[in-house]
Amino acid sequence: MSGYGKMGERSEYWLLKTEPGEWSWEDQSANEGLSKWDGVKNKQAQKNMKAMRVGDLCFFYHSGSRARRVVGVVSVVRAWYGDEESEDGGGAVDVKAVGEMRRPVDLAEMKRDLGLKGFGLFRQPRLSVVPVEKRIWERVCEMGGGYDGDGLGDDEE
């Protein structure tokens, strides 16, 4: 299931990977949570970015040797556009922080969960922009207790 319903209907979810030393959740959360997501050179990852639409939600995933985990959620606020500063003809999408996961969801924990069987993150572990099926999105959110801004438990402050 790709996340597409009838023609014109979409509810897409994605996973965006970043090395915390290069761009962390803390970096994303600063400056009103807005950032340009660029520098993606892999053609499949670029194709995935080109499919993103304003309003799509993305897991913010810390990759690297020490911390492989979903740490937050961002929303696409500007769809794919050409990046004049890029030498490789790449482009970018703009994303805005929605909220931090109430509990980060580690890669090892996700791999043990039978409800996440078939997750693209496991099939193409080096891909930096991964589509996420709705059932997998919901399960990862459940595992992490949701995220700030999801409307669940936000009134507990």
Secondary structure, 3 states (H helix, E strand, C coil): CCCECCCCCECCEEEEEECCCCCCHHHHHCHHHEEEECCCCCHHHHHHHHHCCCCCEEEEEECCCCCCEEEEEEEEEEEEEECCCCCCCCEEEEEEEEEEEEEEEEHHHHHHCHHHCCCHHHHCCCCCEEEECHHHHHHHHHHCCCECCCCCCHHHC
